[in-house]
Amino acid sequence: MIVRQETSGDYDEVYGLVKEAFASAEHSDGNEHDLVAALRKSAAFVPELSLVAEADGKIVGHILFTEATVGDDTVLALAPLSVLPAYQKTGVGTALMEKGHRIARELGYSYSVVLGSETYYPRVGYASADGFGIEVPEGVPPENYMAIKLQEDAAPVAGTVAYAEEFGM
């Protein structure tokens, strides 16, 4: 498997991948593929943090981190993480997150937040966001709202997350 930066030539394949990956997902609004397309045009888009995983000659996974803020601090929001159903539970998602975190560190980002499975994301270091001083949005189960500190010497953050407007939050 190869994890690399997404290119514009990947957009159509990634669109279909994201749509298929979330078609039977327990928590999905059915628009994740359109969200990815919208976020690529956003000021919050960080091209280096839109990654694909290739295996067997095709794209089997995609991850996107976009900029968000906590108070005056810029952080990253991981959303979405998509893996084709046939490749789920094979390490694709973990590989995408680990490479994304490594690149984010190199780019100087200090934190990443995610809304997701409380059993999946902790395996790569995500923990309850409120433990980092990040407020859990109203109506979101606290165990599903997580963050990871990407830089050991990162200054503390405090407040609510302001996402790119494309998220509609």
C-alpha positions in Angstrom: 0.0 0.0 0.0 1.2 3.5 -0.8 -0.1 6.6 1.0 0.4 9.8 -1.0 -0.9 13.3 -1.4 -4.1 13.5 -3.4 -4.0 15.1 -6.9 -6.7 16.7 -8.9 -6.6 13.7 -11.1 -7.8 11.6 -8.2 -10.9 13.7 -7.5 -13.5 11.6 -9.4 -12.2 8.3 -7.9 -12.1 9.8 -4.4 -15.7 11.1 -4.8 -16.9 7.6 -5.6 -14.8 6.1 -2.8 -16.1 8.4 -0.1 -19.7 7.9 -1.3 -19.3 4.1 -1.2 -17.4 4.1 2.1 -20.2 6.0 3.9 -23.1 4.3 2.1 -23.6 1.8 4.9 -21.9 3.7 7.7 -23.7 3.8 11.0 -23.2 7.6 11.4 -23.5 9.4 8.1 -25.5 12.2 6.6 -25.0 10.8 3.1 -23.2 13.9 1.9 -19.6 13.3 2.9 -18.5 13.0 -0.7 -20.0 16.5 -1.4 -18.3 17.8 1.7 -14.9 16.7 0.4 -15.5 18.4 -2.9 -16.6 21.6 -1.1 -13.7 21.6 1.3 -11.2 21.4 -1.5 -12.4 24.9 -2.6 -12.3 26.2 0.9 -9.8 28.6 2.5 -9.4 25.9 5.2 -8.1 23.3 2.7 -4.5 22.1 3.2 -3.5 20.2 0.0 -0.6 18.4 1.8 -3.2 16.9 4.2 -5.6 15.5 1.6 -4.1 12.0 1.3 -5.0 8.8 -0.6 -4.1 5.2 0.0 -3.4 3.0 -3.1 -3.5 -0.8 -3.1 -4.1 -3.3 -5.9 -3.8 -0.5 -8.5 -6.6 1.6 -7.2 -7.4 4.2 -4.5 -8.8 2.4 -1.5 -8.8 5.1 1.2 -8.8 8.9 1.6 -8.3 11.3 4.6 -8.8 15.0 4.8 -7.6 17.4 7.5 -8.7 21.0 7.2 -7.9 24.1 9.3 -10.2 25.0 12.1 -9.7 27.3 15.2 -10.0 27.0 18.9 -10.1 30.5 20.2 -7.2 32.3 18.4 -5.3 29.0 17.7 -5.4 27.2 14.4 -5.9 23.5 14.7 -6.9 20.7 12.3 -10.2 18.9 11.9 -10.0 15.3 10.6 -13.0 14.7 8.4 -13.7 12.6 6.7 -11.7 9.4 6.8 -13.0 7.0 4.1 -12.0 3.4 3.3 -13.6 1.2 0.7 -15.7 -1.5 2.6 -13.5 -4.3 1.2 -10.4 -2.7 2.7 -11.8 -1.8 6.1 -10.1 -3.4 9.1 -6.9 -3.9 7.1 -4.9 -0.9 8.4 -5.7 1.5 5.6 -7.3 4.1 7.9 -4.6 3.8 10.5 -1.9 4.3 7.8 -3.7 7.4 6.5 -4.0 8.9 10.0 -0.4 8.2 10.9 0.9 9.8 7.7 -1.5 12.7 8.0 -0.3 13.3 11.6 3.4 13.1 10.6 2.8 15.7 7.8 0.8 17.9 10.1 3.6 17.9 12.6 6.1 18.9 9.9 3.8 21.7 8.9 3.7 22.9 12.5 0.1 22.1 13.5 -0.3 21.4 17.2 -3.7 19.7 17.5 -6.2 17.8 15.5 -9.9 17.2 16.4 -12.3 14.5 15.3 -15.9 13.5 15.8 -16.0 9.8 15.5 -15.9 6.3 17.0 -14.7 6.2 20.6 -13.2 2.8 20.0 -11.5 3.5 16.6 -9.7 6.9 16.9 -8.0 6.3 20.3 -5.8 3.6 18.8 -3.7 6.4 17.1 -3.8 8.7 20.2 -7.0 10.6 20.1 -8.6 11.2 23.5 -11.5 13.2 24.9 -11.3 16.7 23.6 -12.3 18.3 26.9 -9.1 16.9 28.4 -7.3 19.3 26.1 -9.4 22.3 27.0 -11.6 21.9 23.8 -15.3 22.3 24.5 -17.6 19.5 23.2 -20.2 20.9 20.9 -23.8 20.9 22.2 -25.6 17.7 21.4 -22.4 15.7 20.7 -21.6 12.7 23.0 -18.4 13.7 24.8 -16.9 10.2 24.2 -17.2 10.8 20.4 -15.5 14.2 20.3 -11.7 13.8 20.5 -8.4 15.5 20.0 -4.8 14.6 19.7 -1.8 16.8 20.6 0.6 16.7 17.6 3.5 18.6 19.1 4.8 17.7 22.5 5.5 21.4 23.3 2.2 22.6 22.0 0.7 25.5 24.0 -2.6 24.7 25.7 -5.8 25.6 23.9 -9.2 26.5 25.3 -12.6 27.1 23.8 -14.9 25.8 21.1 -13.9 24.7 17.7 -14.8 26.9 14.7 -14.9 24.7 11.6 -14.8 25.7 8.0 -18.2 27.0 6.9 -18.6 24.1 4.5 -19.2 21.8 7.5 -22.4 23.8 8.3 -21.6 23.8 12.0 
